[in-house]
């Protein structure tokens, strides 16, 4: 059994590695390449955001952020993914 993921929420700075590298690995794997990735990080420079987007992230949220904003952004990405999957099943 392989786990199925709806979304990845990553920080750039992880305790055991680099979130950018993990993002690149997830986007390179057939099983996870289409799973949305959102960065949630204290790194707020434009260059940090550009790197995240260039690696395939769908969103980049700077901490601290309001929990309701985070929920709204996650819900939005999940709705978009569900819509894409629905369209792919139809045609």
MARTIZA-306296 format. One record per residue: residue in three letters; x, y, z negated of N, C-alpha, C in turn. Coordinates in steps of 0.02 Angstrom, whole numbers, padded with zeros to 5 digits, always signed. Layout:
MARTIZA-306296
alaXYZXYZXYZ/...
This chain:
MARTIZA-306296
unk+00041-00059+00000+00000+00000+00000+00043+00063+00000/unk+00028+00107+00047+00064+00171+00049+00017+00225+00023/unk+00043+00267-00021+00003+00321-00047-00012+00371+00008/unk-00071+00399+00007-00090+00451+00055-00095+00517+00017/unk-00068+00569+00046-00066+00634+00014-00109+00683+00053/unk-00143+00726+00016-00185+00778+00047-00146+00842+00056/unk-00098+00855+00011-00061+00918+00012-00001+00911-00034/unk+00053+00946-00017+00112+00949-00060+00119+01021-00085/unk+00129+01028-00150+00142+01093-00181+00214+01089-00207/unk+00258+01127-00176+00330+01123-00191+00356+01188-00218/unk+00406+01183-00261+00445+01242-00281+00510+01239-00241/unk+00539+01296-00228+00604+01297-00193+00657+01267-00239/unk+00654+01284-00303+00703+01261-00351+00672+01203-00391/unk+00695+01143-00376+00671+01084-00411+00724+01059-00460/unk+00704+01026-00514+00754+01003-00563+00804+00953-00535/unk+00784+00916-00485+00828+00865-00458+00844+00874-00384/unk+00836+00935-00358+00851+00945-00288+00825+01011-00262/unk+00825+01016-00197+00807+01078-00162+00740+01068-00128/unk+00692+01112-00143+00626+01107-00113+00626+01115-00037/unk+00673+01155-00011+00678+01163+00061+00698+01096+00093/unk+00746+01061+00063+00767+00997+00090+00710+00946+00087/unk+00673+00946+00032+00617+00900+00025+00564+00915+00078/unk+00550+00979+00090+00503+00999+00141+00524+00972+00209/unk+00588+00981+00227+00614+00957+00291+00607+00881+00296/unk+00621+00846+00242+00615+00773+00242+00542+00752+00252/unk+00496+00785+00217+00426+00768+00223+00400+00780+00294/unk+00422+00835+00325+00400+00851+00393+00432+00805+00445/unk+00487+00773+00427+00522+00727+00473+00493+00656+00470/unk+00456+00640+00419+00429+00572+00410+00360+00567+00443/unk+00350+00515+00482+00287+00507+00518+00228+00506+00470/unk+00236+00475+00413+00181+00467+00365+00159+00533+00332/unk+00205+00581+00329+00189+00643+00293+00195+00707+00335/unk+00212+00699+00399+00226+00759+00440+00166+00805+00448/unk+00106+00779+00444+00046+00820+00453+00014+00843+00388/unk+00044+00825+00332+00017+00845+00267+00038+00917+00253/unk-00010+00961+00237+00007+01031+00224+00054+01038+00164/unk+00100+01086+00170+00147+01101+00116+00139+01174+00098/unk+00131+01187+00033+00129+01254+00006+00188+01261-00042/unk+00228+01313-00032+00280+01329-00081+00250+01375-00134/unk+00266+01360-00196+00248+01401-00253+00312+01415-00290/unk+00339+01475-00282+00407+01487-00306+00416+01558-00333/unk+00463+01566-00378+00481+01632-00402+00527+01668-00353/unk+00554+01631-00305+00596+01662-00254+00551+01702-00207/unk+00563+01769-00206+00514+01812-00173+00542+01851-00114/unk+00604+01841-00097+00634+01878-00041+00602+01855+00025/unk+00598+01900+00072+00570+01883+00138+00609+01825+00168/unk+00674+01824+00159+00715+01770+00187+00695+01702+00158/unk+00677+01700+00093+00655+01637+00062+00590+01613+00095/unk+00544+01659+00106+00480+01642+00137+00490+01619+00209/unk+00534+01654+00246+00547+01636+00316+00576+01565+00320/unk+00621+01548+00275+00649+01480+00275+00594+01430+00264/unk+00551+01442+00214+00496+01396+00200+00450+01386+00260/unk+00431+01441+00292+00388+01435+00351+00424+01402+00409/unk+00487+01416+00418+00524+01386+00474+00532+01311+00465/unk+00529+01287+00403+00534+01215+00390+00467+01180+00396/unk+00414+01219+00407+00349+01188+00418+00297+01200+00364/unk+00312+01239+00313+00263+01253+00261+00205+01293+00290/unk+00146+01280+00265+00087+01315+00288+00074+01379+00248/unk+00104+01383+00188+00094+01442+00147+00152+01448+00098/unk+00161+01508+00072+00215+01523+00024+00186+01572-00026/unk+00180+01552-00088+00150+01592-00140+00205+01609-00191/unk+00210+01673-00208+00260+01695-00256+00231+01692-00327/unk+00269+01661-00372+00250+01658-00443+00273+01722-00477/unk+00238+01743-00527+00175+01716-00551+00118+01736-00505/unk+00069+01693-00502+00009+01709-00462-00052+01691-00504/unk-00107+01719-00485-00170+01704-00519-00192+01633-00503/unk-00212+01595-00552-00235+01526-00540-00291+01522-00488/unk-00336+01571-00489-00391+01570-00441-00366+01580-00369/unk-00314+01621-00361-00285+01630-00294-00253+01565-00271/unk-00216+01532-00315-00185+01468-00298-00238+01418-00277/unk-00291+01413-00317-00345+01366-00300-00376+01383-00233/unk-00388+01446-00220-00418+01467-00156-00373+01448-00097/unk-00309+01458-00105-00263+01442-00050-00258+01367-00039/unk-00256+01329-00093-00255+01256-00087-00319+01232-00054/unk-00376+01256-00078-00440+01236-00049-00443+01253+00026/unk-00417+01311+00045-00417+01331+00115-00377+01283+00158/unk-00318+01263+00134-00276+01216+00172-00309+01148+00177/unk-00342+01127+00123-00376+01062+00125-00435+01063+00173/unk-00471+01119+00174-00527+01125+00222-00501+01124+00294/unk-00447+01160+00307-00418+01161+00374-00396+01091+00396/unk-00365+01055+00350-00343+00987+00366-00403+00942+00380/unk-00454+00946+00340-00514+00905+00350-00546+00921+00417/unk-00547+00985+00435-00577+01005+00499-00536+00976+00558/unk-00470+00980+00553-00426+00953+00606-00436+00877+00612/unk-00441+00842+00556-00450+00770+00558-00518+00753+00587/unk-00568+00792+00571-00635+00781+00598-00636+00790+00674/unk-00601+00841+00698-00598+00852+00770-00560+00797+00806/unk-00507+00771+00774-00468+00718+00806-00506+00653+00810/unk-00552+00641+00764-00593+00580+00766-00647+00585+00819/unk-00668+00647+00836-00721+00656+00884-00697+00649+00956/unk-00635+00664+00968-00613+00663+01037-00545+00642+01042/
